[in-house]
Amino acid sequence: MDATLFGTFQSAVRISSFQGTWARKGGRNFAYSTVAIAVDAQGNTLWVGTMTGTETMQPGCNTELVTAKFAAYAPDANPFTDAPFFTMDLPDHYGYRMPTP
């Protein structure tokens, strides 16, 4: 992910790993929610981002269909209750189980 958020935050140098949680919604369906922060060279938070969506395991459980929505918030905003200043739906994509040796 681009820490500058498409050039909006020129001083951004990195974004943390997204950390979060997931919950089973029944059968092969899961929902997830994650949070990350973007910082400048001094470690100041420039924005907070969330990624939320669903994962649906396909038959055989070796492939999953993933949906995702990204939202960005001001550094002093609460990403769980406040409105984001930017949102973007990401294309659906598939995840694949890594084979074991």
C-alpha positions as CSV (number, residue, x, y, z in Angstrom):
1,M,0.0,0.0,0.0
2,D,1.1,3.5,-0.8
3,A,1.9,5.4,2.5
4,T,1.5,8.7,0.8
5,L,-2.1,7.8,-0.1
6,F,-1.7,8.6,-3.8
7,G,0.4,11.6,-3.1
8,T,-1.9,13.2,-0.6
9,F,0.6,12.9,2.3
10,Q,4.0,13.6,0.7
11,S,5.9,13.3,4.0
12,A,4.7,9.7,4.6
13,V,7.5,7.2,4.7
14,R,5.8,4.0,5.8
15,I,2.6,2.3,6.8
16,S,2.4,-0.3,9.5
17,S,1.2,-3.8,9.0
18,F,-2.6,-4.2,9.1
19,Q,-3.6,-5.8,12.4
20,G,-7.1,-7.0,13.2
21,T,-9.6,-9.7,13.8
22,W,-12.0,-12.0,12.0
23,A,-15.2,-13.7,12.8
24,R,-16.9,-16.7,11.3
25,K,-20.3,-15.7,10.0
26,G,-21.5,-19.2,9.2
27,G,-20.5,-22.1,7.0
28,R,-17.5,-21.0,4.9
29,N,-18.1,-17.3,5.4
30,F,-15.9,-15.0,7.5
31,A,-15.8,-11.2,8.1
32,Y,-12.6,-9.3,8.9
33,S,-11.6,-5.9,10.1
34,T,-8.0,-4.5,10.3
35,V,-6.3,-1.2,11.2
36,A,-2.9,0.4,10.1
37,I,-1.3,3.8,10.5
38,A,0.9,5.8,8.2
39,V,3.8,7.8,9.6
40,D,6.3,10.4,8.6
41,A,10.1,10.2,9.2
42,Q,9.7,11.4,12.8
43,G,7.1,8.8,13.6
44,N,4.1,11.2,13.6
45,T,0.8,9.6,12.5
46,L,-0.5,11.1,9.3
47,W,-3.5,9.0,8.8
48,V,-5.2,5.8,10.1
49,G,-6.5,3.2,7.6
50,T,-8.9,0.3,7.9
51,M,-9.5,-2.6,5.6
52,T,-12.7,-4.5,6.1
53,G,-14.4,-7.2,4.1
54,T,-15.3,-10.9,3.8
55,E,-13.6,-14.2,3.0
56,T,-15.6,-17.1,1.6
57,M,-13.8,-20.4,1.4
58,Q,-14.4,-22.3,-1.8
59,P,-15.1,-26.1,-1.9
60,G,-12.0,-28.0,-0.8
61,C,-10.9,-25.0,1.4
62,N,-7.8,-24.4,-0.8
63,T,-9.1,-21.1,-2.3
64,E,-11.0,-18.2,-0.8
65,L,-12.9,-15.3,-2.4
66,V,-11.9,-12.0,-0.7
67,T,-13.8,-8.7,-0.7
68,A,-12.2,-5.6,0.6
69,K,-13.0,-1.9,1.4
70,F,-10.3,0.6,2.4
71,A,-11.1,3.7,4.5
72,A,-8.7,6.5,5.7
73,Y,-9.2,8.7,8.7
74,A,-7.6,11.7,10.2
75,P,-4.9,10.9,12.8
76,D,-7.0,12.0,15.7
77,A,-10.2,10.3,14.4
78,N,-11.7,7.1,15.8
79,P,-11.8,4.7,12.9
80,F,-14.6,2.7,14.6
81,T,-17.0,5.6,15.1
82,D,-15.9,8.6,13.0
83,A,-16.5,9.2,9.3
84,P,-13.5,8.5,6.9
85,F,-12.1,11.3,4.7
86,F,-11.5,8.7,1.9
87,T,-12.9,5.3,1.0
88,M,-12.2,2.9,-1.8
89,D,-13.7,-0.5,-2.8
90,L,-11.0,-2.9,-3.9
91,P,-11.6,-5.5,-6.6
92,D,-12.6,-8.9,-5.4
93,H,-9.7,-11.3,-5.5
94,Y,-8.8,-14.9,-4.6
95,G,-6.4,-16.2,-1.9
96,Y,-4.8,-19.6,-2.2
97,R,-3.6,-22.0,0.4
98,M,0.2,-22.5,0.4
99,P,1.1,-26.1,0.0
100,T,3.0,-27.8,2.8
101,P,6.2,-29.6,2.0
